[in-house]
Amino acid sequence: MHRATTETDIRASLDLDGAGRAEVATGIGFLDHMLAALARHALFDLDVQARGDLHIDFHHTTEDVGIVLGQCLRRALGEKRGVRRYGHALVPMDEALAECAVDLSGRPFLAWSVPFARDKVGGMDTDLFEEFFRAFAFNAGITLHLALKAGSNAHHVAEACFKAAARALRAACEPDPRAAGAIPSTKGVLEG
């Protein structure tokens, strides 16, 4: 996928049947670290190359990377035949504990209950994590719930969230051997 605006220029690819490899260069070191963790723990192969107006702040680049990755996921899932559809993970990172639930429903939604004790981590505004996940969920067409159960270290909180999302996405996107290629819905489609 490619998305170019006056604020950002982003190219990304996503392989759901990968090995957890990541080639990420957004210009935002901490976001690169989180995306590499997402790829590794979801076992997705991910390539993201982004240029953005970082001289202003990190908002546009972070949000637009979420948009493009969501579009990649939507495209990669296609009709969602034979996938498990739902995923859930509870992931610790030292004192932090994050929970994520995913539904590949076709109905975009983000429920975010992740307070941060600090305004920044790794030079990145902590409120941008919610912006990333909202852009990702809405462009992927998924329902995504993220909640912090415990934690005070902002780095650990963010990393636990990305790893929980990775594990929940991995579970939801995996083939269901009992589904025999069926769309996992009584409606016969998974769209909004």
C-alpha positions in Angstrom: 0.0 0.0 0.0 1.1 3.6 -0.6 -0.4 6.8 0.7 0.9 10.2 0.0 -0.4 13.5 1.3 1.1 16.9 1.8 2.0 15.8 5.3 3.3 12.2 4.8 4.4 9.7 2.3 4.1 6.1 3.5 4.7 2.7 1.8 3.9 -0.5 3.7 3.5 -4.2 3.1 2.1 -6.8 5.4 2.3 -10.6 5.2 0.0 -12.4 7.6 1.8 -15.7 7.0 5.2 -14.3 7.9 7.9 -15.1 10.5 7.9 -11.8 12.4 10.3 -9.9 10.3 10.2 -6.1 10.3 11.9 -3.5 8.2 10.6 -0.2 9.7 11.8 3.4 9.2 9.2 6.0 10.2 11.7 8.6 11.5 10.2 8.1 15.0 12.5 5.7 16.8 10.0 4.6 19.5 7.3 4.0 16.9 9.8 1.9 14.9 10.5 -0.1 18.1 6.8 -0.7 18.7 6.0 -1.7 15.1 8.9 -4.2 15.2 7.5 -5.7 18.4 4.0 -5.9 16.7 5.4 -7.7 13.7 7.5 -10.1 15.9 4.7 -11.1 18.2 2.0 -11.3 15.6 4.4 -13.3 13.3 3.6 -10.9 10.5 6.2 -9.7 8.1 6.1 -6.0 8.0 7.8 -3.3 5.9 7.0 0.3 6.6 8.9 3.2 5.0 7.5 6.6 6.0 8.5 10.2 5.5 6.5 12.9 7.4 6.5 16.4 8.6 8.4 15.5 11.8 9.6 19.1 12.1 6.1 19.9 13.2 5.5 16.9 15.4 5.0 13.1 15.3 1.2 13.2 15.0 0.7 13.0 11.2 3.3 10.3 10.7 2.0 8.2 13.6 -1.7 8.4 12.5 -0.9 7.9 8.8 1.2 4.8 9.5 -1.8 3.5 11.4 -4.1 4.3 8.4 -1.8 2.5 6.0 -1.2 -0.6 8.2 -5.0 -0.9 8.7 -5.5 -0.8 5.0 -2.8 -3.5 4.6 -4.6 -5.7 7.1 -8.0 -5.2 5.5 -6.6 -6.1 2.1 -4.6 -9.1 3.4 -7.7 -10.6 5.1 -9.9 -10.3 2.0 -13.2 -12.0 2.7 -11.8 -13.4 6.0 -12.7 -17.0 4.9 -11.4 -19.6 7.3 -9.9 -17.3 9.9 -10.7 -17.5 13.6 -12.1 -13.9 13.6 -11.6 -13.3 17.4 -8.4 -12.9 19.3 -7.6 -12.1 22.9 -4.3 -11.6 24.8 -3.2 -10.6 28.2 0.5 -9.5 28.1 2.8 -8.5 30.9 5.9 -6.3 30.5 7.5 -6.1 33.9 5.0 -4.1 36.1 2.7 -3.4 33.1 -0.1 -5.7 32.1 -2.1 -4.9 29.0 -5.2 -6.7 27.6 -6.3 -6.7 24.0 -9.4 -8.2 22.3 -9.9 -8.2 18.6 -12.9 -8.9 16.4 -12.3 -8.9 12.6 -16.0 -7.9 12.3 -15.8 -5.3 9.5 -17.2 -2.8 12.0 -14.5 -0.4 13.0 -14.3 0.6 16.7 -11.6 1.3 19.2 -12.1 1.1 23.0 -9.1 2.6 24.6 -8.5 2.5 28.4 -4.8 3.0 28.7 -3.7 5.8 31.0 -0.1 7.0 30.9 1.7 8.5 33.9 3.9 10.6 31.6 3.2 12.8 28.5 6.2 11.4 26.5 8.1 8.2 26.0 11.2 8.1 23.7 10.4 11.6 22.5 6.9 10.6 21.5 3.7 12.0 22.9 1.9 9.1 24.7 -1.5 10.3 23.4 -0.3 9.3 19.9 -0.6 5.6 20.8 -4.4 6.0 20.9 -4.3 7.9 17.6 -2.3 5.1 16.0 -4.6 2.3 17.2 -7.7 4.3 16.2 -6.4 4.9 12.7 -5.4 1.2 12.5 -8.7 -0.2 13.7 -10.9 2.1 11.6 -8.9 1.4 8.4 -8.7 -2.3 9.0 -12.4 -2.5 9.7 -11.9 -4.3 13.1 -13.1 -3.9 16.6 -10.2 -3.4 18.9 -10.2 -3.1 22.7 -7.1 -2.2 24.6 -7.0 -1.8 28.4 -4.2 -1.4 30.9 -4.6 -3.6 33.9 -1.5 -2.4 35.7 1.6 -0.4 35.1 3.4 2.9 35.6 6.4 2.9 33.4 5.3 4.5 30.1 7.7 2.5 28.0 6.5 -0.8 29.5 2.8 0.3 29.1 3.2 1.1 25.4 5.2 -2.0 24.7 2.7 -4.3 26.6 -0.1 -2.7 24.5 1.6 -3.3 21.2 2.5 -6.9 22.1 -1.0 -7.6 23.4 -2.4 -6.3 20.1 0.1 -8.4 18.2 -0.9 -11.6 20.0 -4.6 -10.9 19.7 -4.3 -10.1 16.0 -2.2 -13.3 15.5 -5.0 -15.4 17.1 -7.8 -13.7 15.1 -6.0 -13.9 11.7 -4.9 -17.5 12.0 -6.7 -20.1 10.0 -9.3 -22.1 11.8 -8.9 -25.7 10.8 -12.5 -26.5 11.7 -13.9 -23.6 9.6 -13.2 -25.2 6.2 -12.9 -21.9 4.4 -16.2 -20.5 5.7 -16.7 -16.9 6.6 -17.0 -16.8 10.4 -20.4 -15.0 10.6 -24.0 -16.1 10.6 -24.6 -13.3 8.0 -22.2 -14.9 5.6 -20.1 -11.7 5.3 -17.9 -9.7 7.6 -18.4 -6.1 6.6 -19.7 -3.0 8.2 
